[in-house]
Amino acid sequence: MKVDRKDMVLYLVTDRTWLKDKTLPEVVESVLKNKATFIQLREKNLDYEKFKKLATELKGITDQYEIPFVINDNIEIAMEVDADGVHIGQEDLAASKAREILGKDKILGVSVATVEEAIEAEKSGADYLGVGSVFPTNTKLDATNVEMKEIKKITKAVNIPVVGIGGINEENIHLLKNSGLDGIAVISAILAQKDIEKATRNLYKLAKDNLN
């Protein structure tokens, strides 16, 4: 399974710290019912068995909605639960090595911040890129912002889909017009909102109207 540009329009990265009284599977199902097009499970502090159980539950839901499901940084869990692929950063396993482990049929996403990183990731087998941080973000405090001119250069330099990530919300998404981005990856713009379903629908429409 590989990604289509339409799969990238509204990409949710999970973060359980925002969920309050809901479970992650409940929230993922809600956003999928309301136009989210891609799910990445991001967990840094779960033990192996709990991580595997959660990943298995989410895989069942994303399969039902026929939406791509990748796991952040943990190829072992991704392979064990038969996720659609993984997403890795520049400090994680090399993209070429990740591709070797995953095989040719799984999705490989790579985070980049420069044209050079983007070209190298595509050469190494990436199926899509996450570019950021686009705007200042509270979710990843060590992220540096990527200027709009660099984002435009990246989207022109590669032939695979590119999503913007970092601080994107309903108020600033219009600033990404003509960037060449295929979609937006968000966390708090959905998960921190009182009405998650409405936020998802709004962001989907705004992404369709403002990007590419």
MDTraj code that builds the backbone (N, CA, C; nanometers):
import mdtraj as md
import numpy as np

residues = "MET LYS VAL ASP ARG LYS ASP MET VAL LEU TYR LEU VAL THR ASP ARG THR TRP LEU LYS ASP LYS THR LEU PRO GLU VAL VAL GLU SER VAL LEU LYS ASN LYS ALA THR PHE ILE GLN LEU ARG GLU LYS ASN LEU ASP TYR GLU LYS PHE LYS LYS LEU ALA THR GLU LEU LYS GLY ILE THR ASP GLN TYR GLU ILE PRO PHE VAL ILE ASN ASP ASN ILE GLU ILE ALA MET GLU VAL ASP ALA ASP GLY VAL HIS ILE GLY GLN GLU ASP LEU ALA ALA SER LYS ALA ARG GLU ILE LEU GLY LYS ASP LYS ILE LEU GLY VAL SER VAL ALA THR VAL GLU GLU ALA ILE GLU ALA GLU LYS SER GLY ALA ASP TYR LEU GLY VAL GLY SER VAL PHE PRO THR ASN THR LYS LEU ASP ALA THR ASN VAL GLU MET LYS GLU ILE LYS LYS ILE THR LYS ALA VAL ASN ILE PRO VAL VAL GLY ILE GLY GLY ILE ASN GLU GLU ASN ILE HIS LEU LEU LYS ASN SER GLY LEU ASP GLY ILE ALA VAL ILE SER ALA ILE LEU ALA GLN LYS ASP ILE GLU LYS ALA THR ARG ASN LEU TYR LYS LEU ALA LYS ASP ASN LEU ASN".split()
xyz = np.array([
    [0.0842, -0.1194, 0.0000],
    [0.0000, 0.0000, 0.0000],
    [0.0880, 0.1248, 0.0000],
    [0.0653, 0.2130, -0.0942],
    [0.1390, 0.3385, -0.0999],
    [0.0425, 0.4552, -0.0847],
    [0.0952, 0.5741, -0.0700],
    [0.0085, 0.6894, -0.0454],
    [-0.0246, 0.7641, -0.1739],
    [-0.1428, 0.8172, -0.1749],
    [-0.1902, 0.9055, -0.2807],
    [-0.1906, 1.0467, -0.2222],
    [-0.1803, 1.1478, -0.3067],
    [-0.1811, 1.2860, -0.2549],
    [-0.3094, 1.3165, -0.1776],
    [-0.4192, 1.2577, -0.2200],
    [-0.5461, 1.2826, -0.1507],
    [-0.5465, 1.2245, -0.0084],
    [-0.4597, 1.1254, 0.0161],
    [-0.4483, 1.0684, 0.1512],
    [-0.3854, 1.1663, 0.2493],
    [-0.3187, 1.2683, 0.1985],
    [-0.2372, 1.3544, 0.2837],
    [-0.3076, 1.4816, 0.3293],
    [-0.4298, 1.5038, 0.2824],
    [-0.4962, 1.6334, 0.3057],
    [-0.5022, 1.6699, 0.4541],
    [-0.5521, 1.5783, 0.5364],
    [-0.5634, 1.6064, 0.6796],
    [-0.5101, 1.4875, 0.7589],
    [-0.3890, 1.5039, 0.8054],
    [-0.3081, 1.3984, 0.8664],
    [-0.3031, 1.4237, 1.0164],
    [-0.3594, 1.3318, 1.0951],
    [-0.3586, 1.3478, 1.2408],
    [-0.2446, 1.2694, 1.3035],
    [-0.1648, 1.3395, 1.3850],
    [-0.0633, 1.2760, 1.4684],
    [-0.1216, 1.2663, 1.6090],
    [-0.1217, 1.1481, 1.6668],
    [-0.1884, 1.1304, 1.7960],
    [-0.1035, 1.1807, 1.9132],
    [-0.1740, 1.2210, 2.0169],
    [-0.1099, 1.2620, 2.1419],
    [-0.2144, 1.2465, 2.2521],
    [-0.1979, 1.1444, 2.3344],
    [-0.2997, 1.1123, 2.4348],
    [-0.3126, 1.2160, 2.5454],
    [-0.2151, 1.3049, 2.5589],
    [-0.2220, 1.4037, 2.6669],
    [-0.3376, 1.5024, 2.6489],
    [-0.3910, 1.5127, 2.5288],
    [-0.5016, 1.6058, 2.5026],
    [-0.6397, 1.5431, 2.5228],
    [-0.6480, 1.4149, 2.5504],
    [-0.7755, 1.3438, 2.5333],
    [-0.8759, 1.3579, 2.6461],
    [-0.8354, 1.4008, 2.7627],
    [-0.9266, 1.4150, 2.8766],
    [-0.9968, 1.2829, 2.9057],
    [-1.1297, 1.2780, 2.8905],
    [-1.2039, 1.1596, 2.9332],
    [-1.2278, 1.0577, 2.8213],
    [-1.1722, 1.0826, 2.7027],
    [-1.1931, 0.9910, 2.5899],
    [-1.0710, 0.9010, 2.5697],
    [-1.0940, 0.7862, 2.5081],
    [-0.9818, 0.6988, 2.4737],
    [-0.9326, 0.7335, 2.3337],
    [-0.8077, 0.6963, 2.3048],
    [-0.7539, 0.7255, 2.1723],
    [-0.8318, 0.6545, 2.0609],
    [-0.8680, 0.5269, 2.0752],
    [-0.9493, 0.4645, 1.9698],
    [-1.0806, 0.5389, 1.9445],
    [-1.1463, 0.5866, 2.0497],
    [-1.2708, 0.6633, 2.0325],
    [-1.2458, 0.7897, 1.9512],
    [-1.1380, 0.8598, 1.9853],
    [-1.1068, 0.9855, 1.9178],
    [-1.0682, 0.9607, 1.7717],
    [-0.9880, 0.8585, 1.7479],
    [-0.9479, 0.8270, 1.6101],
    [-1.0707, 0.7943, 1.5250],
    [-1.1623, 0.7171, 1.5809],
    [-1.2836, 0.6875, 1.5037],
    [-1.3634, 0.8140, 1.4755],
    [-1.3711, 0.9042, 1.5719],
    [-1.4429, 1.0308, 1.5521],
    [-1.3827, 1.1136, 1.4395],
    [-1.2507, 1.1255, 1.4382],
    [-1.1881, 1.2080, 1.3342],
    [-1.1988, 1.1419, 1.1968],
    [-1.1954, 1.0097, 1.1925],
    [-1.2097, 0.9415, 1.0637],
    [-1.3508, 0.9581, 1.0079],
    [-1.4489, 0.9646, 1.0957],
    [-1.5873, 0.9887, 1.0513],
    [-1.6044, 1.1308, 0.9974],
    [-1.5107, 1.2185, 1.0336],
    [-1.5246, 1.3603, 0.9993],
    [-1.4134, 1.4121, 0.9081],
    [-1.3607, 1.3209, 0.8252],
    [-1.2753, 1.3597, 0.7111],
    [-1.1252, 1.3572, 0.7335],
    [-1.0756, 1.3123, 0.8479],
    [-0.9308, 1.2914, 0.8575],
    [-0.8905, 1.1876, 0.7536],
    [-0.7735, 1.2053, 0.6926],
    [-0.7348, 1.1201, 0.5793],
    [-0.6134, 1.0325, 0.6057],
    [-0.5509, 1.0467, 0.7244],
    [-0.4270, 0.9738, 0.7536],
    [-0.4074, 0.9769, 0.9050],
    [-0.3605, 0.8668, 0.9628],
    [-0.3374, 0.8617, 1.1070],
    [-0.1946, 0.8144, 1.1352],
    [-0.1259, 0.8903, 1.2220],
    [0.0042, 0.8471, 1.2729],
    [-0.0058, 0.8284, 1.4241],
    [0.0275, 0.7088, 1.4700],
    [0.0315, 0.6814, 1.6140],
    [0.1695, 0.7198, 1.6661],
    [0.1719, 0.8174, 1.7554],
    [0.2980, 0.8650, 1.8127],
    [0.2948, 0.8406, 1.9628],
    [0.3801, 0.7525, 2.0091],
    [0.3864, 0.7181, 2.1514],
    [0.5326, 0.7103, 2.1939],
    [0.5688, 0.7882, 2.2927],
    [0.7072, 0.7887, 2.3399],
    [0.7228, 0.7217, 2.4767],
    [0.6110, 0.7029, 2.5475],
    [0.6229, 0.6594, 2.6873],
    [0.5404, 0.5362, 2.7229],
    [0.5019, 0.4575, 2.6253],
    [0.4262, 0.3359, 2.6546],
    [0.5187, 0.2148, 2.6502],
    [0.4953, 0.1185, 2.7404],
    [0.5743, -0.0035, 2.7310],
    [0.5291, -0.0851, 2.6092],
    [0.6085, -0.1845, 2.5733],
    [0.5902, -0.2560, 2.4472],
    [0.4506, -0.3166, 2.4339],
    [0.4051, -0.3866, 2.5359],
    [0.2771, -0.4570, 2.5258],
    [0.1593, -0.3602, 2.5149],
    [0.1629, -0.2510, 2.5922],
    [0.0551, -0.1514, 2.5838],
    [0.0566, -0.0805, 2.4486],
    [0.1763, -0.0504, 2.3998],
    [0.1920, 0.0128, 2.2690],
    [0.1348, -0.0790, 2.1599],
    [0.1717, -0.2054, 2.1671],
    [0.1247, -0.3030, 2.0681],
    [-0.0279, -0.3163, 2.0717],
    [-0.0843, -0.3221, 2.1927],
    [-0.2308, -0.3344, 2.2064],
    [-0.3008, -0.2133, 2.1470],
    [-0.2501, -0.0926, 2.1769],
    [-0.3098, 0.0297, 2.1242],
    [-0.2980, 0.0346, 1.9721],
    [-0.1802, -0.0002, 1.9212],
    [-0.1585, -0.0006, 1.7760],
    [-0.2532, -0.0986, 1.7060],
    [-0.2737, -0.2144, 1.7667],
    [-0.3642, -0.3145, 1.7091],
    [-0.5069, -0.2615, 1.7030],
    [-0.5500, -0.1946, 1.8107],
    [-0.6851, -0.1372, 1.8133],
    [-0.7014, -0.0318, 1.7037],
    [-0.6030, 0.0556, 1.6913],
    [-0.6131, 0.1621, 1.5912],
    [-0.6084, 0.1061, 1.4495],
    [-0.5276, 0.0027, 1.4296],
    [-0.5196, -0.0598, 1.2971],
    [-0.6562, -0.1142, 1.2562],
    [-0.7292, -0.1737, 1.3519],
    [-0.8626, -0.2238, 1.3217],
    [-0.9568, -0.1133, 1.2758],
    [-0.9451, 0.0026, 1.3397],
    [-1.0322, 0.1156, 1.3048],
    [-0.9932, 0.1760, 1.1699],
    [-0.8645, 0.1997, 1.1490],
    [-0.8216, 0.2602, 1.0222],
    [-0.8472, 0.1669, 0.9045],
    [-0.8354, 0.0376, 0.9255],
    [-0.8695, -0.0583, 0.8194],
    [-1.0165, -0.0471, 0.7818],
    [-1.0997, -0.0340, 0.8829],
    [-1.2439, -0.0235, 0.8599],
    [-1.2766, 0.0975, 0.7720],
    [-1.2045, 0.2079, 0.7945],
    [-1.2296, 0.3312, 0.7178],
    [-1.1394, 0.3435, 0.5945],
    [-1.0545, 0.2432, 0.5745],
    [-0.9618, 0.2396, 0.4598],
    [-0.8745, 0.3652, 0.4536],
    [-0.8183, 0.3988, 0.5698],
    [-0.7316, 0.5157, 0.5845],
    [-0.5918, 0.4686, 0.6219],
    [-0.4870, 0.5262, 0.5614],
    [-0.3503, 0.4844, 0.5955],
    [-0.3178, 0.5069, 0.7434],
    [-0.2443, 0.4104, 0.7996],
    [-0.2075, 0.4132, 0.9415],
    [-0.0597, 0.3815, 0.9551],
    [0.0167, 0.4788, 1.0079],
    [0.1596, 0.4570, 1.0294],
    [0.1937, 0.4793, 1.1765],
    [0.3073, 0.4267, 1.2155],
    [0.3540, 0.4399, 1.3530],
    [0.4831, 0.5206, 1.3541],
    [0.4905, 0.6128, 1.4476],
    [0.6082, 0.6973, 1.4580],
    [0.7259, 0.6211, 1.5160],
    [0.8310, 0.6078, 1.4372],
    [0.9636, 0.5702, 1.4872],
    [0.9805, 0.4255, 1.5334],
    [0.8726, 0.3473, 1.5433],
    [0.8870, 0.2131, 1.5987],
    [0.8548, 0.1082, 1.4919],
    [0.9580, 0.0691, 1.4171],
    [0.9378, -0.0263, 1.3078],
    [0.8966, -0.1631, 1.3615],
    [0.9498, -0.1991, 1.4774],
    [0.9189, -0.3311, 1.5342],
    [0.7689, -0.3458, 1.5603],
    [0.7106, -0.2465, 1.6259],
    [0.5659, -0.2497, 1.6512],
    [0.4895, -0.2443, 1.5189],
    [0.5335, -0.1581, 1.4277],
    [0.4644, -0.1436, 1.2989],
    [0.4578, -0.2760, 1.2238],
    [0.5678, -0.3486, 1.2247],
    [0.5710, -0.4770, 1.1540],
    [0.4854, -0.5801, 1.2269],
    [0.4894, -0.5769, 1.3597],
    [0.4168, -0.6777, 1.4366],
    [0.2651, -0.6650, 1.4215],
    [0.2156, -0.5412, 1.4143],
    [0.0700, -0.5222, 1.4036],
    [0.0262, -0.5042, 1.2579],
    [0.1222, -0.5151, 1.1655],
    [0.0944, -0.4983, 1.0225],
    [0.0363, -0.3608, 0.9921],
    [0.0936, -0.2572, 1.0553],
    [0.0572, -0.1195, 1.0203],
    [0.0935, -0.0943, 0.8747],
    [0.0378, 0.0123, 0.8184],
    [0.0663, 0.0415, 0.6779],
    [0.2081, 0.0935, 0.6576],
    [0.2725, 0.1367, 0.7670],
    [0.4097, 0.1833, 0.7538],
    [0.4580, 0.2545, 0.8780],
    [0.5658, 0.3319, 0.8610],
    [0.6244, 0.4077, 0.9715],
    [0.6571, 0.5492, 0.9268],
    [0.6728, 0.6365, 1.0258],
    [0.7224, 0.7712, 1.0010],
    [0.8458, 0.7912, 1.0879],
    [0.9534, 0.8385, 1.0283],
    [1.0778, 0.8577, 1.1022],
    [1.1286, 1.0008, 1.0875],
    [1.2063, 1.0439, 1.1884],
    [1.2682, 1.1754, 1.1857],
    [1.4139, 1.1661, 1.1447],
    [1.4783, 1.2796, 1.1376],
    [1.6190, 1.2829, 1.0972],
    [1.7106, 1.2183, 1.2001],
    [1.6678, 1.2143, 1.3266],
    [1.7521, 1.1554, 1.4314],
    [1.7234, 1.0072, 1.4518],
    [1.6250, 0.9552, 1.3803],
    [1.5886, 0.8139, 1.3951],
    [1.6716, 0.7297, 1.2991],
    [1.6288, 0.6083, 1.2778],
    [1.6936, 0.5174, 1.1837],
    [1.7034, 0.5821, 1.0455],
    [1.8124, 0.5576, 0.9731],
    [1.8273, 0.6120, 0.8373],
    [1.7135, 0.5620, 0.7487],
    [1.6652, 0.6501, 0.6600],
    [1.5521, 0.6147, 0.5742],
    [1.5825, 0.4917, 0.4885],
    [1.7051, 0.4818, 0.4382],
    [1.7410, 0.3673, 0.3533],
    [1.7340, 0.2366, 0.4314],
    [1.7761, 0.2410, 0.5581],
    [1.7707, 0.1222, 0.6439],
    [1.6255, 0.0876, 0.6786],
    [1.5461, 0.1918, 0.7059],
    [1.4037, 0.1697, 0.7349],
    [1.3349, 0.1039, 0.6157],
    [1.3661, 0.1514, 0.4964],
    [1.3060, 0.0938, 0.3756],
    [1.3472, -0.0523, 0.3596],
    [1.4719, -0.0799, 0.3896],
    [1.5224, -0.2178, 0.3792],
    [1.4447, -0.3107, 0.4732],
    [1.4206, -0.2653, 0.5947],
    [1.3480, -0.3469, 0.6930],
    [1.2010, -0.3610, 0.6551],
    [1.1406, -0.2508, 0.6123],
    [0.9971, -0.2506, 0.5824],
    [0.9614, -0.3299, 0.4572],
    [1.0556, -0.3352, 0.3623],
    [1.0219, -0.3924, 0.2316],
    [0.9601, -0.2857, 0.1431],
    [0.9313, -0.3222, 0.0213],
    [0.8891, -0.2210, -0.0766],
    [0.7420, -0.1821, -0.0669],
    [0.6601, -0.2621, 0.0018],
    [0.5159, -0.2387, -0.0007],
    [0.4625, -0.1505, 0.1122],
    [0.5417, -0.1274, 0.2161],
    [0.4954, -0.0459, 0.3288],
    [0.5245, 0.1025, 0.3052],
    [0.4461, 0.1862, 0.3709],
    [0.4636, 0.3313, 0.3605],
    [0.5796, 0.3762, 0.4493],
    [0.6639, 0.4629, 0.3929],
    [0.7712, 0.5246, 0.4702],
    [0.7591, 0.6758, 0.4596],
    [0.7340, 0.7399, 0.5739],
    [0.7320, 0.8853, 0.5802],
    [0.8557, 0.9353, 0.6524],
    [0.9088, 1.0489, 0.6082],
    [1.0309, 1.1035, 0.6681],
    [1.0133, 1.2527, 0.6953],
    [1.0539, 1.2961, 0.8148],
    [1.0524, 1.4381, 0.8495],
    [1.1758, 1.5063, 0.7912],
    [1.1536, 1.6223, 0.7290],
    [1.2650, 1.6979, 0.6710],
    [1.2463, 1.8469, 0.6993],
    [1.3570, 1.9212, 0.6877],
    [1.3500, 2.0657, 0.7085],
    [1.4254, 2.1432, 0.6010],
    [1.4947, 2.0701, 0.5113],
    [1.5713, 2.1362, 0.4047],
    [1.5514, 2.0623, 0.2727],
    [1.5851, 2.1294, 0.1645],
    [1.5774, 2.0675, 0.0317],
    [1.6687, 1.9457, 0.0243],
    [1.7877, 1.9582, 0.0821],
    [1.8848, 1.8480, 0.0778],
    [1.8300, 1.7241, 0.1477],
    [1.7703, 1.7442, 0.2656],
    [1.7110, 1.6319, 0.3383],
    [1.5957, 1.5703, 0.2600],
    [1.5179, 1.6550, 0.1942],
    [1.4027, 1.6072, 0.1164],
    [1.4470, 1.5198, -0.0001],
    [1.5464, 1.5659, -0.0745],
    [1.5963, 1.4905, -0.1897],
    [1.6568, 1.3583, -0.1446],
    [1.7325, 1.3624, -0.0356],
    [1.7951, 1.2413, 0.0170],
    [1.6895, 1.1410, 0.0640],
    [1.5845, 1.1898, 0.1305],
    [1.4775, 1.1012, 0.1786],
    [1.4064, 1.0338, 0.0623],
    [1.3777, 1.1103, -0.0422],
    [1.3110, 1.0508, -0.1589],
    [1.3996, 0.9445, -0.2233],
    [1.5279, 0.9751, -0.2378],
    [1.6223, 0.8778, -0.2953],
    [1.6304, 0.7509, -0.2112],
    [1.6134, 0.7658, -0.0800],
    [1.6274, 0.6531, 0.0122],
    [1.5003, 0.5696, 0.0258],
    [1.3945, 0.6103, -0.0444],
    [1.2741, 0.5292, -0.0465],
    [1.1533, 0.5854, 0.0249],
    [1.1579, 0.7134, 0.0648],
    [1.0409, 0.7734, 0.1305],
    [0.9239, 0.7819, 0.0336],
    [0.8029, 0.7595, 0.0867],
    [0.6801, 0.7719, 0.0076],
    [0.6149, 0.9084, 0.0241],
    [0.6449, 0.9745, 0.1344],
    [0.5966, 1.1110, 0.1562],
    [0.6897, 1.1780, 0.2561],
    [0.6796, 1.3119, 0.2627],
    [0.7629, 1.3893, 0.3545],
    [0.6756, 1.4734, 0.4465],
    [0.7218, 1.4912, 0.5701],
    [0.6626, 1.5875, 0.6618],
    [0.7614, 1.7019, 0.6786],
    [0.7192, 1.8232, 0.6444],
    [0.8084, 1.9392, 0.6506],
    [0.7685, 2.0283, 0.7669],
    [0.8656, 2.0663, 0.8485],
    [0.8320, 2.1551, 0.9590],
    [0.9518, 2.1778, 1.0502],
    [0.9270, 2.2597, 1.1458],
    [0.7981, 2.3124, 1.1876],
    [0.7597, 2.4346, 1.1026],
    [0.6351, 2.4336, 1.0535],
    [0.5886, 2.5415, 0.9671],
    [0.5683, 2.6691, 1.0473],
    [0.5047, 2.6561, 1.1636],
    [0.4823, 2.7683, 1.2549],
    [0.5321, 2.7281, 1.3937],
    [0.5493, 2.8238, 1.4851],
    [0.5869, 2.7872, 1.6218],
    [0.4850, 2.6907, 1.6816],
    [0.5322, 2.5938, 1.7579],
    [0.4429, 2.4921, 1.8132],
    [0.4773, 2.4621, 1.9579],
    [0.3734, 2.4362, 2.0374],
    [0.3941, 2.3966, 2.1774],
    [0.4152, 2.2466, 2.1920],
    [0.3870, 2.1726, 2.0845],
    [0.3939, 2.0262, 2.0931],
    [0.5377, 1.9767, 2.0865],
    [0.6189, 2.0447, 2.0045],
    [0.7593, 2.0041, 1.9914],
    [0.8455, 2.1279, 2.0116],
    [0.8879, 2.1474, 2.1338],
    [0.9515, 2.2735, 2.1712],
    [1.0894, 2.2921, 2.1093],
    [1.1539, 2.1834, 2.0660],
    [1.2874, 2.1951, 2.0074],
    [1.2837, 2.2125, 1.8557],
    [1.1623, 2.2213, 1.7982],
    [1.1515, 2.2314, 1.6527],
    [1.1872, 2.3721, 1.6061],
    [1.2619, 2.3802, 1.4954],
    [1.2927, 2.5104, 1.4360],
    [1.2005, 2.5331, 1.3164],
    [1.1636, 2.6577, 1.2965],
    [1.0700, 2.6881, 1.1884],
    [1.1388, 2.6804, 1.0520],
    [1.0640, 2.6294, 0.9549],
    [1.1107, 2.6241, 0.8168],
    [1.0436, 2.7385, 0.7415],
    [1.1223, 2.8224, 0.6779],
    [1.0666, 2.9387, 0.6088],
    [0.9855, 2.8963, 0.4874],
    [0.8875, 2.9803, 0.4511],
    [0.7989, 2.9487, 0.3390],
    [0.8767, 2.9269, 0.2089],
    [0.9812, 3.0040, 0.1868],
    [1.0571, 2.9874, 0.0617],
    [1.1237, 2.8500, 0.0567],
    [1.1641, 2.7985, 0.1730],
    [1.2249, 2.6655, 0.1775],
    [1.1184, 2.5575, 0.1546],
    [0.9996, 2.5783, 0.2110],
    [0.8893, 2.4832, 0.1883],
    [0.8577, 2.4744, 0.0396],
    [0.8504, 2.5882, -0.0268],
    [0.8215, 2.5897, -0.1712],
    [0.9310, 2.5177, -0.2497],
    [1.0557, 2.5388, -0.2093],
    [1.1675, 2.4708, -0.2774],
    [1.1578, 2.3197, -0.2589],
    [1.1212, 2.2783, -0.1372],
    [1.1102, 2.1351, -0.1087],
    [1.0005, 2.0716, -0.1929],
    [0.8833, 2.1346, -0.1972],
    [0.7717, 2.0753, -0.2718],
    [0.8023, 2.0678, -0.4216],
    [0.8859, 2.1589, -0.4703],
    [0.9234, 2.1554, -0.6120],
    [1.0354, 2.0555, -0.6399],
    [1.1143, 2.0246, -0.5366],
    [1.2342, 1.9416, -0.5568],
    [1.2048, 1.7921, -0.5588],
    [1.0877, 1.7518, -0.5065],
    [1.0574, 1.6083, -0.4967],
    [0.9299, 1.5742, -0.5728],
    [0.9136, 1.4462, -0.6006],
    [0.7965, 1.3986, -0.6755],
    [0.6985, 1.3215, -0.5877],
    [0.7208, 1.3241, -0.4564],
    [0.6327, 1.2536, -0.3635],
    [0.5522, 1.3561, -0.2832],
    [0.4400, 1.3152, -0.2235],
    [0.3583, 1.4098, -0.1466],
    [0.4344, 1.4699, -0.0281],
    [0.3961, 1.5935, 0.0056],
    [0.4591, 1.6644, 0.1174],
    [0.3494, 1.7260, 0.2045],
    [0.3581, 1.7011, 0.3354],
    [0.2662, 1.7656, 0.4294],
    [0.3432, 1.8618, 0.5180],
    [0.2777, 1.9698, 0.5548],
    [0.3354, 2.0635, 0.6507],
    [0.2940, 2.0248, 0.7906],
    [0.3844, 2.0397, 0.8858],
    [0.3534, 2.0077, 1.0257],
    [0.4130, 2.1132, 1.1174],
    [0.3439, 2.1387, 1.2287],
    [0.3979, 2.2303, 1.3288],
    [0.3189, 2.3584, 1.3390],
    [0.2328, 2.3676, 1.4398],
    [0.1632, 2.4924, 1.4692],
    [0.0532, 2.5316, 1.3728],
    [0.0146, 2.4433, 1.2822],
    [-0.0887, 2.4777, 1.1828],
    [-0.2270, 2.4688, 1.2480],
    [-0.3099, 2.5713, 1.2228],
    [-0.4460, 2.5711, 1.2762],
    [-0.5396, 2.6459, 1.1817],
    [-0.6645, 2.6591, 1.2228],
    [-0.7649, 2.7228, 1.1360],
    [-0.7304, 2.8679, 1.1051],
    [-0.6626, 2.9346, 1.1979],
    [-0.6341, 3.0780, 1.1800],
    [-0.5173, 3.1052, 1.0850],
    [-0.4225, 3.0111, 1.0756],
    [-0.3036, 3.0415, 0.9934],
    [-0.2888, 2.9570, 0.8678],
    [-0.3777, 2.8626, 0.8463],
    [-0.3613, 2.7739, 0.7307],
    [-0.3619, 2.8503, 0.5982],
    [-0.4314, 2.9640, 0.5932],
    [-0.4362, 3.0418, 0.4687],
    [-0.2968, 3.0914, 0.4274],
    [-0.2053, 3.0995, 0.5235],
    [-0.0690, 3.1444, 0.4932],
    [0.0094, 3.0404, 0.4115],
    [-0.0454, 2.9194, 0.4013],
    [0.0212, 2.8129, 0.3256],
    [-0.0244, 2.8065, 0.1803],
    [-0.1088, 2.8978, 0.1402],
    [-0.1554, 2.9021, 0.0012],
    [-0.0359, 2.9148, -0.0921],
    [-0.0398, 2.8400, -0.2019],
    [0.0664, 2.8399, -0.3047],
    [0.1996, 2.7842, -0.2536],
    [0.1958, 2.7101, -0.1428],
    [0.3187, 2.6510, -0.0888],
    [0.3577, 2.5229, -0.1625],
    [0.2606, 2.4618, -0.2298],
    [0.2855, 2.3325, -0.2940],
    [0.2588, 2.2143, -0.2035],
    [0.2238, 2.2409, -0.0774],
    [0.1963, 2.1320, 0.0168],
    [0.0704, 2.0562, -0.0247],
    [0.0725, 1.9244, 0.0002],
    [-0.0427, 1.8399, -0.0321],
    [-0.1390, 1.8272, 0.0846],
    [-0.0948, 1.8654, 0.2034],
    [-0.1812, 1.8520, 0.3197],
    [-0.1164, 1.9088, 0.4436],
    [-0.1888, 1.8955, 0.5549],
    [-0.1383, 1.9430, 0.6836],
    [-0.1412, 1.8279, 0.7836],
    [-0.0389, 1.8229, 0.8680],
    [-0.0354, 1.7277, 0.9784],
    [-0.0543, 1.8068, 1.1065],
    [-0.1510, 1.7669, 1.1877],
    [-0.1854, 1.8446, 1.3072],
    [-0.1991, 1.7546, 1.4294],
    [-0.1864, 1.8159, 1.5439],
    [-0.2125, 1.7484, 1.6720],
    [-0.3162, 1.8314, 1.7476],
    [-0.2718, 1.9406, 1.8100],
    [-0.3612, 2.0174, 1.8968],
    [-0.4722, 2.0888, 1.8210],
    [-0.4528, 2.1183, 1.6929],
    [-0.5579, 2.1852, 1.6148],
    [-0.6845, 2.1007, 1.6063],
    [-0.6703, 1.9710, 1.6323],
    [-0.7870, 1.8825, 1.6447],
    [-0.8037, 1.8376, 1.7895],
    [-0.7009, 1.7771, 1.8466],
    [-0.7155, 1.7084, 1.9750],
    [-0.7378, 1.8012, 2.0943],
    [-0.6949, 1.9257, 2.0836],
    [-0.7123, 2.0188, 2.1954],
    [-0.8430, 2.0973, 2.1869],
    [-0.9223, 2.0717, 2.0827],
    [-1.0455, 2.1483, 2.0631],
    [-1.1627, 2.0874, 2.1399],
    [-1.2552, 2.1735, 2.1813],
    [-1.3736, 2.1252, 2.2537],
    [-1.4570, 2.0326, 2.1662],
    [-1.4748, 2.0715, 2.0401],
    [-1.5532, 1.9908, 1.9462],
    [-1.4581, 1.9325, 1.8416],
    [-1.4078, 1.8137, 1.8707],
    [-1.3087, 1.7495, 1.7839],
    [-1.3649, 1.7234, 1.6443],
    [-1.4902, 1.6810, 1.6403],
    [-1.5515, 1.6478, 1.5108],
    [-1.5618, 1.7719, 1.4219],
    [-1.6094, 1.8816, 1.4794],
    [-1.6227, 2.0061, 1.4028],
    [-1.4861, 2.0581, 1.3590],
    [-1.3894, 2.0525, 1.4486],
    [-1.2536, 2.0979, 1.4151],
    [-1.1969, 2.0180, 1.2982],
    [-1.2228, 1.8873, 1.2982],
    [-1.1729, 1.8016, 1.1896],
    [-1.2359, 1.8409, 1.0570],
    [-1.3660, 1.8567, 1.0567],
    [-1.4356, 1.8950, 0.9327],
    [-1.3878, 2.0299, 0.8813],
    [-1.3733, 2.1259, 0.9726],
    [-1.3284, 2.2601, 0.9324],
    [-1.1890, 2.2567, 0.8721],
    [-1.0982, 2.1848, 0.9373],
    [-0.9600, 2.1787, 0.8881],
    [-0.9524, 2.1082, 0.7529],
    [-1.0328, 2.0045, 0.7356],
    [-1.0346, 1.9350, 0.6071],
    [-1.0755, 2.0320, 0.4958],
    [-1.1830, 2.1063, 0.5181],
    [-1.2301, 2.2008, 0.4170],
    [-1.1269, 2.3100, 0.3912],
    [-1.0676, 2.3621, 0.4977],
    [-0.9669, 2.4674, 0.4821],
    [-0.8432, 2.4172, 0.4076],
    [-0.8038, 2.2934, 0.4377],
    [-0.6884, 2.2357, 0.3670],
    [-0.7192, 2.2176, 0.2187],
    [-0.8378, 2.1701, 0.1882],
    [-0.8776, 2.1534, 0.0474],
    [-0.8820, 2.2872, -0.0258],
    [-0.9282, 2.3897, 0.0446],
    [-0.9459, 2.5220, -0.0173],
    [-0.8163, 2.6004, -0.0305],
    [-0.7201, 2.5746, 0.0576],
    [-0.6020, 2.6613, 0.0650],
    [-0.4727, 2.6028, 0.0132],
    [-0.4646, 2.4704, -0.0018],
    [-0.3364, 2.4115, -0.0349],
    [-0.3233, 2.3782, -0.1828],
    [-0.1961, 2.3740, -0.2252],
    [-0.1565, 2.3351, -0.3603],
    [-0.2001, 2.4338, -0.4674],
])
top = md.Topology()
chain = top.add_chain()
for i, resn in enumerate(residues, 1):
    res = top.add_residue(resn, chain, resSeq=i)
    for name in ("N", "CA", "C"):
        top.add_atom(name, md.element.get_by_symbol(name[0]), res)
traj = md.Trajectory(xyz[None], top)
